[in-house]
Each structure stands twice: as C-alpha cells, then as structure tokens.
C-alpha cells in the first residue's frame, strides 16, 4: 500500500487550485500529474506506466 504523501504547494499553485472550486484538490492535482506524465511520455496510451529508458 502506498502511504499518503503530504505536499506543500507554492502560492501560485494554490491560486490555480482555486480555479477548480468544488473539486477535490487531490483529484485536481492527480489529473494534472497524469496529464504531465502522459505529455512527457511516461504513460502508455492505456494509462500504464512505461518502464525503461526512452530514446530521444
């Protein structure tokens, strides 16, 4: 089991979270990290984590 992680947000990120009022901050940050990981090529199209080195 993965233990919960406490993250301190900088003021700019806290302000951005206010754009998503009514949504769980955990859910918003989770979506953001998955989008970033996908854009960086760390996620396969099916959502699984890619392992190994990428050749660029």
Contact map, one row per residue, 1 for C-alpha under 8 A:
11100000000000000000000000000000000000000000000000000000
11110000000000000000000000000000000000000000000000000000
11111000000000000000000000000000000000000000000000000000
01111100000000000000000000000000000000000000000000000000
00111110000000000000000000000000000000000000000000000000
00011111000000000000000000000000000000000000000000000000
00001111100000000000000000000000000000000000000000000000
00000111110000000000000000000000000000000000000000000000
00000011111011000000000000000000000000000000000000000000
00000001111111000000000000000000000000000000000000000000
00000000111111100000000000000000000000000000000000000000
00000000011111110000000000000000000000000000000000000000
00000000111111111000000000000000000000000000000000000000
00000000111111111100000000000000000000000000000000000000
00000000001111111110000000000000000000000000000000000000
00000000000111111111000000000000000000000000000000000000
00000000000011111111100010010000000000000000000000000000
00000000000001111111100000000000000000000000000000000000
00000000000000111111100000000000000000000000000000000000
00000000000000011111111010010000000000000000000000000000
00000000000000001111111000000000000000000000000000000000
00000000000000000001111100000000000000000000000000000000
00000000000000000001111110110000000000000000000000000000
00000000000000000000011111110000000000000000000000000000
00000000000000001001001111111000000000000000000000000000
00000000000000000000000111111100000000000000000000000000
00000000000000000000001111111110000000000000000000000000
00000000000000001001001111111111000000000000000000000000
00000000000000000000000011111111100000000000000000000000
00000000000000000000000001111111110000000000000000000000
00000000000000000000000000111111111000000000000000000000
00000000000000000000000000011111111100000000000000000000
00000000000000000000000000001111111110000000000000000000
00000000000000000000000000000111111111000010000000000000
00000000000000000000000000000011111111100000000000000000
00000000000000000000000000000001111111110000000000000000
00000000000000000000000000000000111111111110000000000000
00000000000000000000000000000000011111111111000000000000
00000000000000000000000000000000001111111100000000000000
00000000000000000000000000000000000111111110000000000000
00000000000000000000000000000000000011111111000001000000
00000000000000000000000000000000000011111111000011100000
00000000000000000000000000000000010011011111111111000000
00000000000000000000000000000000000001001111111111000000
00000000000000000000000000000000000000000011111100000000
00000000000000000000000000000000000000000011111100000000
00000000000000000000000000000000000000000011111110000000
00000000000000000000000000000000000000000011111111000000
00000000000000000000000000000000000000000111001111100000
00000000000000000000000000000000000000001111000111110000
00000000000000000000000000000000000000000100000011111000
00000000000000000000000000000000000000000000000001111100
00000000000000000000000000000000000000000000000000111110
00000000000000000000000000000000000000000000000000011111
00000000000000000000000000000000000000000000000000001111
00000000000000000000000000000000000000000000000000000111
